[in-house]
């Protein structure tokens, strides 16, 4: 069963990668009851959301790979057993914000103190590598790669995590929080431009 599941997953993954991306005009063809003007608006918003989603996850994947190499290299350098593996997993799992830290740091700290010549010094070094990674990510890596493409401030990001985690569940909500909120901002701006008369 495990082999069959793996094959089916692989087939779906390959077909997903090879499929032509659907654009807004393809979607609105299935909505003949809409006016032409509304179809144009819906197609435009679908394309905007699709672009935000793809762009966000492409950039986030690059960020996670860089973080994984940094954490992995740092943990290996300070002598943590299985350091590169634990650090790389920490970076990759941060595709869901903070998930890598929550899962991997509780593994790394006992390894640093209890396993194979562990000490308080190594524990401190592991925490230092993690703290340096957080600082680099917050002030250099993510701003340079992701930029302010989302249009959300810091408070908006925190609110997004809380709101979408409550709406969609913790895992899916935190994974999709930023792109969904960014789309809501873009949609509101489009609706305001098109349908709301500016106050003079």
N, CA and C atoms as a LAMMPS dump frame, in Angstrom:
ITEM: TIMESTEP
0
ITEM: NUMBER OF ATOMS
600
ITEM: BOX BOUNDS ff ff ff
-5.0000000000000000e+02 5.0000000000000000e+02
-5.0000000000000000e+02 5.0000000000000000e+02
-5.0000000000000000e+02 5.0000000000000000e+02
ITEM: ATOMS id mol type element x y z
1 1 1 N 0.827 -1.202 0
2 1 2 C 0 0 0
3 1 3 C 0.867 1.261 0
4 2 1 N 1.968 1.204 0.742
5 2 2 C 2.855 2.372 0.793
6 2 3 C 3.426 2.71 -0.574
7 3 1 N 3.819 1.662 -1.351
8 3 2 C 4.372 1.864 -2.696
9 3 3 C 3.304 2.437 -3.623
10 4 1 N 2.081 1.894 -3.533
11 4 2 C 0.971 2.376 -4.368
12 4 3 C 0.673 3.84 -4.058
13 5 1 N 0.633 4.169 -2.766
14 5 2 C 0.378 5.559 -2.358
15 5 3 C 1.456 6.489 -2.895
16 6 1 N 2.72 6.043 -2.811
17 6 2 C 3.828 6.843 -3.312
18 6 3 C 3.72 7.061 -4.817
19 7 1 N 3.372 5.993 -5.564
20 7 2 C 3.229 6.101 -7.017
21 7 3 C 2.095 7.043 -7.401
22 8 1 N 0.947 6.896 -6.733
23 8 2 C -0.2 7.764 -7.03
24 8 3 C 0.154 9.222 -6.747
25 9 1 N 0.823 9.465 -5.604
26 9 2 C 1.237 10.827 -5.249
27 9 3 C 2.187 11.384 -6.3
28 10 1 N 3.139 10.56 -6.747
29 10 2 C 4.119 10.982 -7.754
30 10 3 C 3.426 11.321 -9.069
31 11 1 N 2.469 10.475 -9.478
32 11 2 C 1.744 10.717 -10.736
33 11 3 C 0.976 12.033 -10.668
34 12 1 N 0.271 12.267 -9.539
35 12 2 C -0.478 13.512 -9.394
36 12 3 C 0.451 14.72 -9.357
37 13 1 N 1.614 14.563 -8.711
38 13 2 C 2.565 15.666 -8.617
39 13 3 C 3.112 16.032 -9.99
40 14 1 N 3.484 15.003 -10.782
41 14 2 C 4.011 15.241 -12.137
42 14 3 C 2.943 15.874 -13.02
43 15 1 N 1.707 15.347 -12.947
44 15 2 C 0.629 15.915 -13.766
45 15 3 C 0.329 17.356 -13.346
46 16 1 N 0.445 17.647 -12.043
47 16 2 C 0.241 19.009 -11.553
48 16 3 C 1.297 19.949 -12.107
49 17 1 N 2.564 19.482 -12.135
50 17 2 C 3.648 20.32 -12.647
51 17 3 C 3.532 20.556 -14.15
52 18 1 N 3.019 19.552 -14.885
53 18 2 C 2.963 19.651 -16.339
54 18 3 C 1.669 20.297 -16.832
55 19 1 N 0.684 20.462 -15.957
56 19 2 C -0.595 21.025 -16.383
57 19 3 C -0.435 22.506 -16.73
58 20 1 N -1.187 22.942 -17.739
59 20 2 C -1.2 24.353 -18.103
60 20 3 C -1.883 25.154 -16.989
61 21 1 N -1.29 26.263 -16.584
62 21 2 C -1.937 27.064 -15.531
63 21 3 C -3.26 27.644 -16.043
64 22 1 N -4.282 27.623 -15.193
65 22 2 C -5.579 28.185 -15.55
66 22 3 C -5.576 29.671 -15.223
67 23 1 N -6.084 30.453 -16.165
68 23 2 C -6.155 31.887 -15.98
69 23 3 C -7.603 32.301 -15.756
70 24 1 N -7.779 33.551 -15.39
71 24 2 C -9.112 34.034 -15.072
72 24 3 C -10.106 33.884 -16.203
73 25 1 N -9.642 34.109 -17.454
74 25 2 C -10.558 34.005 -18.597
75 25 3 C -11.071 32.58 -18.767
76 26 1 N -10.26 31.581 -18.385
77 26 2 C -10.721 30.184 -18.454
78 26 3 C -11.8 29.917 -17.414
79 27 1 N -11.674 30.541 -16.256
80 27 2 C -12.644 30.331 -15.179
81 27 3 C -13.985 30.963 -15.531
82 28 1 N -13.953 32.206 -16.027
83 28 2 C -15.215 32.918 -16.267
84 28 3 C -15.992 32.352 -17.449
85 29 1 N -15.348 31.535 -18.27
86 29 2 C -16.08 30.862 -19.353
87 29 3 C -17.169 29.945 -18.794
88 30 1 N -16.976 29.467 -17.572
89 30 2 C -17.948 28.572 -16.929
90 30 3 C -18.989 29.355 -16.131
91 31 1 N -18.985 30.685 -16.277
92 31 2 C -19.945 31.53 -15.56
93 31 3 C -20.72 32.393 -16.564
94 32 1 N -21.499 31.767 -17.439
95 32 2 C -22.168 32.527 -18.51
96 32 3 C -23.234 33.493 -17.996
97 33 1 N -23.683 33.327 -16.764
98 33 2 C -24.747 34.184 -16.227
99 33 3 C -24.228 35.563 -15.813
100 34 1 N -22.895 35.759 -15.812
101 34 2 C -22.336 37.052 -15.412
102 34 3 C -22.307 38.023 -16.596
103 35 1 N -22.438 39.313 -16.296
104 35 2 C -22.26 40.344 -17.322
105 35 3 C -20.804 40.356 -17.775
106 36 1 N -20.571 40.898 -18.972
107 36 2 C -19.2 40.948 -19.502
108 36 3 C -18.285 41.763 -18.599
109 37 1 N -18.804 42.869 -18.071
110 37 2 C -17.991 43.705 -17.181
111 37 3 C -17.623 42.951 -15.906
112 38 1 N -18.59 42.201 -15.35
113 38 2 C -18.334 41.425 -14.133
114 38 3 C -17.363 40.287 -14.422
115 39 1 N -17.521 39.654 -15.599
116 39 2 C -16.581 38.585 -15.989
117 39 3 C -15.154 39.114 -16.036
118 40 1 N -15.006 40.292 -16.617
119 40 2 C -13.676 40.893 -16.721
120 40 3 C -13.091 41.144 -15.33
121 41 1 N -13.927 41.641 -14.408
122 41 2 C -13.477 41.923 -13.038
123 41 3 C -13.089 40.633 -12.318
124 42 1 N -13.933 39.585 -12.433
125 42 2 C -13.653 38.305 -11.767
126 42 3 C -12.369 37.695 -12.321
127 43 1 N -12.206 37.74 -13.646
128 43 2 C -10.997 37.18 -14.265
129 43 3 C -9.749 37.907 -13.78
130 44 1 N -9.854 39.235 -13.693
131 44 2 C -8.726 40.041 -13.227
132 44 3 C -8.346 39.687 -11.787
133 45 1 N -9.353 39.509 -10.919
134 45 2 C -9.082 39.186 -9.518
135 45 3 C -8.519 37.77 -9.37
136 46 1 N -9.02 36.844 -10.179
137 46 2 C -8.481 35.479 -10.143
138 46 3 C -7.009 35.482 -10.539
139 47 1 N -6.667 36.221 -11.613
140 47 2 C -5.274 36.294 -12.06
141 47 3 C -4.394 36.94 -10.992
142 48 1 N -4.924 37.974 -10.328
143 48 2 C -4.168 38.643 -9.263
144 48 3 C -3.874 37.674 -8.126
145 49 1 N -4.915 36.942 -7.683
146 49 2 C -4.731 35.988 -6.597
147 49 3 C -3.74 34.895 -6.978
148 50 1 N -3.87 34.384 -8.207
149 50 2 C -2.962 33.335 -8.676
150 50 3 C -1.522 33.831 -8.685
151 51 1 N -1.31 35.056 -9.171
152 51 2 C 0.044 35.616 -9.221
153 51 3 C 0.616 35.816 -7.818
154 52 1 N -0.209 36.311 -6.895
155 52 2 C 0.252 36.502 -5.506
156 52 3 C 0.651 35.163 -4.9
157 53 1 N -0.193 34.147 -5.09
158 53 2 C 0.046 32.838 -4.49
159 53 3 C 1.329 32.208 -5.031
160 54 1 N 1.474 32.202 -6.358
161 54 2 C 2.656 31.586 -6.98
162 54 3 C 3.917 32.337 -6.578
163 55 1 N 3.859 33.662 -6.668
164 55 2 C 5.024 34.48 -6.339
165 55 3 C 5.443 34.288 -4.876
166 56 1 N 4.45 34.283 -3.97
167 56 2 C 4.748 34.126 -2.549
168 56 3 C 5.443 32.794 -2.281
169 57 1 N 4.883 31.692 -2.81
170 57 2 C 5.458 30.377 -2.505
171 57 3 C 6.787 30.136 -3.207
172 58 1 N 6.988 30.723 -4.389
173 58 2 C 8.299 30.616 -5.037
174 58 3 C 9.365 31.285 -4.176
175 59 1 N 9.07 32.503 -3.742
176 59 2 C 10.036 33.229 -2.915
177 59 3 C 10.218 32.554 -1.557
178 60 1 N 9.118 32.078 -0.965
179 60 2 C 9.207 31.45 0.344
180 60 3 C 10.019 30.159 0.286
181 61 1 N 9.909 29.42 -0.821
182 61 2 C 10.701 28.195 -0.989
183 61 3 C 12.187 28.511 -1.03
184 62 1 N 12.557 29.575 -1.762
185 62 2 C 13.968 29.987 -1.817
186 62 3 C 14.454 30.393 -0.424
187 63 1 N 13.632 31.15 0.297
188 63 2 C 13.995 31.573 1.662
189 63 3 C 14.223 30.359 2.55
190 64 1 N 13.323 29.37 2.474
191 64 2 C 13.441 28.174 3.327
192 64 3 C 14.685 27.358 2.992
193 65 1 N 15.046 27.265 1.713
194 65 2 C 16.264 26.547 1.324
195 65 3 C 17.507 27.252 1.871
196 66 1 N 17.523 28.581 1.771
197 66 2 C 18.658 29.348 2.318
198 66 3 C 18.734 29.162 3.833
199 67 1 N 17.589 29.293 4.502
200 67 2 C 17.561 29.101 5.964
201 67 3 C 18.021 27.702 6.343
202 68 1 N 17.552 26.695 5.595
203 68 2 C 17.936 25.312 5.887
204 68 3 C 19.44 25.119 5.818
205 69 1 N 20.054 25.694 4.775
206 69 2 C 21.52 25.574 4.646
207 69 3 C 22.241 26.318 5.761
208 70 1 N 21.723 27.505 6.124
209 70 2 C 22.352 28.278 7.207
210 70 3 C 22.25 27.563 8.553
211 71 1 N 21.03 27.135 8.895
212 71 2 C 20.851 26.426 10.173
213 71 3 C 21.625 25.114 10.18
214 72 1 N 21.539 24.381 9.066
215 72 2 C 22.246 23.099 8.99
216 72 3 C 23.741 23.261 9.128
217 73 1 N 24.3 24.24 8.388
218 73 2 C 25.736 24.501 8.478
219 73 3 C 26.138 24.969 9.87
220 74 1 N 25.33 25.855 10.445
221 74 2 C 25.638 26.37 11.789
222 74 3 C 25.585 25.291 12.847
223 75 1 N 24.541 24.457 12.815
224 75 2 C 24.418 23.378 13.808
225 75 3 C 25.547 22.361 13.655
226 76 1 N 25.903 22.053 12.406
227 76 2 C 27.016 21.113 12.182
228 76 3 C 28.326 21.712 12.676
229 77 1 N 28.498 23.016 12.454
230 77 2 C 29.734 23.702 12.845
231 77 3 C 29.946 23.703 14.356
232 78 1 N 28.856 23.82 15.13
233 78 2 C 29.004 23.837 16.594
234 78 3 C 28.998 22.425 17.188
235 79 1 N 28.968 21.411 16.328
236 79 2 C 29.12 20.031 16.793
237 79 3 C 27.847 19.341 17.235
238 80 1 N 26.697 19.827 16.783
239 80 2 C 25.444 19.161 17.137
240 80 3 C 25.325 17.848 16.373
241 81 1 N 25.072 16.721 17.07
242 81 2 C 24.865 15.456 16.36
243 81 3 C 23.685 15.574 15.391
244 82 1 N 23.882 15.077 14.179
245 82 2 C 22.872 15.204 13.11
246 82 3 C 22.517 16.664 12.853
247 83 1 N 23.496 17.533 13.085
248 83 2 C 23.244 18.971 13.039
249 83 3 C 22.737 19.467 11.703
250 84 1 N 23.374 19.006 10.611
251 84 2 C 22.936 19.523 9.31
252 84 3 C 21.515 19.078 9.01
253 85 1 N 21.213 17.822 9.323
254 85 2 C 19.87 17.293 9.054
255 85 3 C 18.809 18.054 9.852
256 86 1 N 19.065 18.265 11.147
257 86 2 C 18.098 18.972 12.004
258 86 3 C 17.943 20.421 11.546
259 87 1 N 19.061 21.08 11.251
260 87 2 C 19.018 22.481 10.826
261 87 3 C 18.344 22.659 9.477
262 88 1 N 18.635 21.747 8.551
263 88 2 C 18.018 21.843 7.223
264 88 3 C 16.512 21.633 7.332
265 89 1 N 16.101 20.66 8.164
266 89 2 C 14.663 20.425 8.38
267 89 3 C 14.006 21.65 8.997
268 90 1 N 14.717 22.317 9.932
269 90 2 C 14.171 23.516 10.569
270 90 3 C 13.876 24.587 9.518
271 91 1 N 14.831 24.786 8.596
272 91 2 C 14.629 25.797 7.558
273 91 3 C 13.498 25.445 6.605
274 92 1 N 13.458 24.197 6.135
275 92 2 C 12.456 23.776 5.154
276 92 3 C 11.057 23.806 5.758
277 93 1 N 10.916 23.345 6.994
278 93 2 C 9.588 23.314 7.616
279 93 3 C 9.064 24.708 7.939
280 94 1 N 9.932 25.714 7.885
281 94 2 C 9.477 27.087 8.088
282 94 3 C 8.701 27.621 6.892
283 95 1 N 8.439 26.763 5.897
284 95 2 C 7.511 27.135 4.827
285 95 3 C 6.168 27.509 5.457
286 96 1 N 5.811 26.769 6.529
287 96 2 C 4.713 27.212 7.391
288 96 3 C 5.379 28.024 8.496
289 97 1 N 5.134 29.322 8.567
290 97 2 C 5.892 30.169 9.496
291 97 3 C 5.938 29.613 10.921
292 98 1 N 7.151 29.569 11.463
293 98 2 C 7.458 29.124 12.823
294 98 3 C 7.308 27.615 13.039
295 99 1 N 6.788 26.891 12.049
296 99 2 C 6.573 25.447 12.234
297 99 3 C 7.907 24.715 12.398
298 100 1 N 8.914 25.105 11.608
299 100 2 C 10.225 24.47 11.712
300 100 3 C 10.847 24.664 13.082
301 101 1 N 10.707 25.876 13.62
302 101 2 C 11.241 26.166 14.952
303 101 3 C 10.536 25.337 16.013
304 102 1 N 9.203 25.271 15.924
305 102 2 C 8.411 24.529 16.919
306 102 3 C 8.734 23.037 16.89
307 103 1 N 8.987 22.487 15.705
308 103 2 C 9.247 21.049 15.58
309 103 3 C 10.706 20.709 15.862
310 104 1 N 11.634 21.493 15.307
311 104 2 C 13.042 21.09 15.319
312 104 3 C 13.854 21.602 16.508
313 105 1 N 13.518 22.768 17.036
314 105 2 C 14.295 23.267 18.177
315 105 3 C 14.168 22.356 19.398
316 106 1 N 12.968 21.822 19.711
317 106 2 C 12.887 20.864 20.825
318 106 3 C 13.667 19.572 20.579
319 107 1 N 14.014 19.286 19.329
320 107 2 C 14.884 18.137 19.03
321 107 3 C 16.342 18.54 19.191
322 108 1 N 16.682 19.745 18.696
323 108 2 C 18.081 20.179 18.7
324 108 3 C 18.624 20.416 20.11
325 109 1 N 17.812 20.99 20.994
326 109 2 C 18.323 21.351 22.328
327 109 3 C 18.701 20.131 23.174
328 110 1 N 17.844 19.08 23.256
329 110 2 C 18.283 17.881 23.988
330 110 3 C 19.5 17.204 23.35
331 111 1 N 19.571 17.215 22.013
332 111 2 C 20.748 16.649 21.338
333 111 3 C 22.014 17.414 21.742
334 112 1 N 21.882 18.733 21.855
335 112 2 C 23.046 19.559 22.201
336 112 3 C 23.527 19.298 23.613
337 113 1 N 22.612 18.997 24.537
338 113 2 C 23 18.87 25.947
339 113 3 C 23.266 17.432 26.381
340 114 1 N 22.464 16.491 25.892
341 114 2 C 22.523 15.133 26.432
342 114 3 C 23.325 14.136 25.593
343 115 1 N 23.49 14.381 24.307
344 115 2 C 24.047 13.355 23.412
345 115 3 C 25.504 13.636 23.101
346 116 1 N 26.331 12.596 23.163
347 116 2 C 27.699 12.578 22.637
348 116 3 C 28.506 13.827 23.002
349 117 1 N 28.873 13.923 24.259
350 117 2 C 29.702 15.041 24.713
351 117 3 C 28.963 16.352 24.831
352 118 1 N 27.685 16.273 25.137
353 118 2 C 26.878 17.484 25.257
354 118 3 C 27.289 18.326 26.446
355 119 1 N 27.007 19.624 26.341
356 119 2 C 27.363 20.534 27.426
357 119 3 C 26.506 21.789 27.341
358 120 1 N 26.563 22.585 28.394
359 120 2 C 25.862 23.872 28.376
360 120 3 C 26.419 24.789 27.298
361 121 1 N 27.723 24.658 27.049
362 121 2 C 28.353 25.488 26.01
363 121 3 C 27.756 25.187 24.646
364 122 1 N 27.618 23.874 24.339
365 122 2 C 27.055 23.506 23.034
366 122 3 C 25.583 23.916 22.95
367 123 1 N 24.873 23.787 24.064
368 123 2 C 23.477 24.222 24.096
369 123 3 C 23.387 25.716 23.794
370 124 1 N 24.27 26.5 24.398
371 124 2 C 24.291 27.94 24.162
372 124 3 C 24.64 28.244 22.706
373 125 1 N 25.602 27.493 22.149
374 125 2 C 26.001 27.709 20.75
375 125 3 C 24.858 27.4 19.787
376 126 1 N 24.118 26.322 20.062
377 126 2 C 22.967 25.974 19.21
378 126 3 C 21.919 27.087 19.269
379 127 1 N 21.626 27.569 20.474
380 127 2 C 20.672 28.674 20.616
381 127 3 C 21.182 29.936 19.917
382 128 1 N 22.502 30.166 19.955
383 128 2 C 23.082 31.331 19.285
384 128 3 C 22.932 31.229 17.769
385 129 1 N 23.17 30.02 17.229
386 129 2 C 22.983 29.808 15.779
387 129 3 C 21.537 30.087 15.399
388 130 1 N 20.606 29.57 16.206
389 130 2 C 19.183 29.786 15.914
390 130 3 C 18.832 31.279 15.977
391 131 1 N 19.324 31.977 17.019
392 131 2 C 19.033 33.409 17.174
393 131 3 C 19.625 34.214 16.017
394 132 1 N 20.849 33.884 15.613
395 132 2 C 21.473 34.577 14.467
396 132 3 C 20.664 34.341 13.191
397 133 1 N 20.184 33.104 13.014
398 133 2 C 19.355 32.786 11.851
399 133 3 C 18.071 33.6 11.838
400 134 1 N 17.453 33.757 13.027
401 134 2 C 16.226 34.548 13.127
402 134 3 C 16.48 36.018 12.77
403 135 1 N 17.597 36.546 13.251
404 135 2 C 17.934 37.947 12.971
405 135 3 C 18.216 38.141 11.476
406 136 1 N 19.03 37.227 10.899
407 136 2 C 19.329 37.314 9.471
408 136 3 C 18.06 37.216 8.628
409 137 1 N 17.173 36.294 9.026
410 137 2 C 15.929 36.115 8.281
411 137 3 C 15.039 37.354 8.387
412 138 1 N 14.886 37.866 9.599
413 138 2 C 13.979 38.991 9.812
414 138 3 C 14.444 40.293 9.187
415 139 1 N 15.783 40.531 9.193
416 139 2 C 16.285 41.828 8.753
417 139 3 C 16.944 41.812 7.376
418 140 1 N 17.286 40.616 6.866
419 140 2 C 18.02 40.595 5.592
420 140 3 C 17.401 39.646 4.563
421 141 1 N 17.273 38.348 4.91
422 141 2 C 16.887 37.351 3.897
423 141 3 C 15.464 37.582 3.39
424 142 1 N 14.488 37.564 4.3
425 142 2 C 13.089 37.723 3.874
426 142 3 C 12.817 39.094 3.258
427 143 1 N 13.29 40.216 3.856
428 143 2 C 13.037 41.508 3.199
429 143 3 C 13.642 41.604 1.801
430 144 1 N 14.834 41.012 1.601
431 144 2 C 15.485 41.107 0.29
432 144 3 C 14.766 40.247 -0.749
433 145 1 N 14.337 39.051 -0.366
434 145 2 C 13.742 38.121 -1.337
435 145 3 C 12.242 38.332 -1.469
436 146 1 N 11.547 38.398 -0.333
437 146 2 C 10.087 38.521 -0.37
438 146 3 C 9.671 39.977 -0.55
439 147 1 N 10.484 40.887 -0.001
440 147 2 C 10.158 42.303 -0.101
441 147 3 C 8.834 42.603 0.574
442 148 1 N 8.194 43.678 0.155
443 148 2 C 6.886 44.03 0.713
444 148 3 C 5.806 43.751 -0.324
445 149 1 N 5.927 42.579 -0.988
446 149 2 C 4.997 42.23 -2.058
447 149 3 C 3.584 42.044 -1.532
448 150 1 N 3.453 41.715 -0.274
449 150 2 C 2.13 41.392 0.26
450 150 3 C 1.309 42.63 0.582
451 151 1 N 1.952 43.767 0.82
452 151 2 C 1.22 44.969 1.199
453 151 3 C 0.711 44.94 2.631
454 152 1 N 1.232 44.004 3.446
455 152 2 C 0.799 43.89 4.837
456 152 3 C 1.906 44.393 5.75
457 153 1 N 1.544 45.144 6.757
458 153 2 C 2.513 45.529 7.776
459 153 3 C 2.7 44.401 8.779
460 154 1 N 3.544 44.648 9.795
461 154 2 C 3.818 43.629 10.804
462 154 3 C 2.54 43.227 11.543
463 155 1 N 1.743 44.236 11.941
464 155 2 C 0.489 43.948 12.655
465 155 3 C -0.464 43.161 11.757
466 156 1 N -0.465 43.486 10.461
467 156 2 C -1.317 42.776 9.513
468 156 3 C -0.929 41.313 9.374
469 157 1 N 0.373 41.054 9.396
470 157 2 C 0.856 39.66 9.3
471 157 3 C 0.416 38.861 10.523
472 158 1 N 0.593 39.427 11.723
473 158 2 C 0.198 38.736 12.951
474 158 3 C -1.308 38.472 12.954
475 159 1 N -2.098 39.499 12.601
476 159 2 C -3.549 39.329 12.546
477 159 3 C -3.924 38.249 11.53
478 160 1 N -3.219 38.211 10.384
479 160 2 C -3.492 37.205 9.347
480 160 3 C -3.312 35.798 9.889
481 161 1 N -2.202 35.563 10.596
482 161 2 C -1.947 34.235 11.152
483 161 3 C -3.069 33.811 12.098
484 162 1 N -3.451 34.734 12.991
485 162 2 C -4.487 34.403 13.979
486 162 3 C -5.827 34.151 13.29
487 163 1 N -6.211 35.04 12.382
488 163 2 C -7.518 34.95 11.731
489 163 3 C -7.639 33.697 10.872
490 164 1 N -6.665 33.475 9.974
491 164 2 C -6.776 32.334 9.05
492 164 3 C -6.553 31.007 9.756
493 165 1 N -5.753 31.001 10.816
494 165 2 C -5.606 29.767 11.605
495 165 3 C -6.931 29.397 12.253
496 166 1 N -7.681 30.412 12.717
497 166 2 C -9.001 30.159 13.309
498 166 3 C -10.007 29.709 12.243
499 167 1 N -9.902 30.269 11.034
500 167 2 C -10.866 29.965 9.973
501 167 3 C -10.601 28.615 9.297
502 168 1 N -9.319 28.323 9.022
503 168 2 C -8.962 27.143 8.216
504 168 3 C -8.275 26.045 9.006
505 169 1 N -8.028 26.281 10.286
506 169 2 C -7.253 25.322 11.071
507 169 3 C -5.804 25.791 11.136
508 170 1 N -5.063 25.341 12.139
509 170 2 C -3.724 25.887 12.374
510 170 3 C -2.748 25.688 11.214
511 171 1 N -2.695 24.471 10.647
512 171 2 C -1.692 24.194 9.613
513 171 3 C -2.007 24.945 8.325
514 172 1 N -3.18 24.689 7.752
515 172 2 C -3.557 25.306 6.486
516 172 3 C -3.68 26.815 6.626
517 173 1 N -4.219 27.267 7.764
518 173 2 C -4.38 28.697 7.994
519 173 3 C -3.063 29.433 8.004
520 174 1 N -2.062 28.896 8.708
521 174 2 C -0.766 29.568 8.769
522 174 3 C -0.021 29.475 7.446
523 175 1 N -0.255 28.394 6.695
524 175 2 C 0.4 28.238 5.388
525 175 3 C -0.121 29.27 4.393
526 176 1 N -1.442 29.501 4.408
527 176 2 C -2.063 30.375 3.413
528 176 3 C -2.359 31.782 3.93
529 177 1 N -2.029 32.055 5.181
530 177 2 C -2.432 33.322 5.804
531 177 3 C -1.978 34.542 5.013
532 178 1 N -0.698 34.619 4.673
533 178 2 C -0.177 35.825 4.036
534 178 3 C -0.728 35.99 2.618
535 179 1 N -0.691 34.957 1.748
536 179 2 C -1.265 35.174 0.412
537 179 3 C -2.754 35.484 0.428
538 180 1 N -3.525 34.837 1.306
539 180 2 C -4.962 35.125 1.368
540 180 3 C -5.218 36.56 1.819
541 181 1 N -4.476 37.01 2.826
542 181 2 C -4.661 38.379 3.312
543 181 3 C -4.205 39.397 2.271
544 182 1 N -3.113 39.083 1.58
545 182 2 C -2.642 39.985 0.524
546 182 3 C -3.684 40.094 -0.583
547 183 1 N -4.318 38.981 -0.919
548 183 2 C -5.369 39.024 -1.938
549 183 3 C -6.562 39.842 -1.466
550 184 1 N -6.933 39.7 -0.179
551 184 2 C -8.044 40.492 0.358
552 184 3 C -7.761 41.988 0.25
553 185 1 N -6.5 42.384 0.511
554 185 2 C -6.115 43.788 0.385
555 185 3 C -6.253 44.252 -1.062
556 186 1 N -5.731 43.432 -2.004
557 186 2 C -5.797 43.787 -3.427
558 186 3 C -7.245 43.841 -3.901
559 187 1 N -8.061 42.866 -3.479
560 187 2 C -9.474 42.831 -3.873
561 187 3 C -10.21 44.072 -3.351
562 188 1 N -9.972 44.437 -2.095
563 188 2 C -10.614 45.619 -1.534
564 188 3 C -10.23 46.871 -2.318
565 189 1 N -8.951 46.996 -2.686
566 189 2 C -8.511 48.158 -3.456
567 189 3 C -9.188 48.2 -4.827
568 190 1 N -9.342 47.016 -5.457
569 190 2 C -9.99 46.948 -6.773
570 190 3 C -11.467 47.306 -6.67
571 191 1 N -12.152 46.777 -5.646
572 191 2 C -13.575 47.087 -5.438
573 191 3 C -13.752 48.579 -5.16
574 192 1 N -12.874 49.124 -4.336
575 192 2 C -12.957 50.546 -3.983
576 192 3 C -12.761 51.422 -5.22
577 193 1 N -11.791 51.068 -6.064
578 193 2 C -11.528 51.839 -7.277
579 193 3 C -12.729 51.802 -8.231
580 194 1 N -13.323 50.601 -8.352
581 194 2 C -14.338 50.421 -9.377
582 194 3 C -15.75 50.8 -8.921
583 195 1 N -16.085 50.506 -7.66
584 195 2 C -17.488 50.594 -7.248
585 195 3 C -17.79 51.646 -6.186
586 196 1 N -16.779 52.175 -5.512
587 196 2 C -17.046 53.116 -4.415
588 196 3 C -16.631 54.517 -4.835
589 197 1 N -17.565 55.434 -4.726
590 197 2 C -17.301 56.815 -5.113
591 197 3 C -16.39 57.451 -4.058
592 198 1 N -15.306 58.101 -4.5
593 198 2 C -14.411 58.728 -3.517
594 198 3 C -15.113 59.884 -2.802
595 199 1 N -14.798 60.045 -1.508
596 199 2 C -15.373 61.147 -0.723
597 199 3 C -14.604 62.419 -1.026
598 200 1 N -15.328 63.438 -1.408
599 200 2 C -14.679 64.724 -1.764
600 200 3 C -14.493 65.553 -0.504
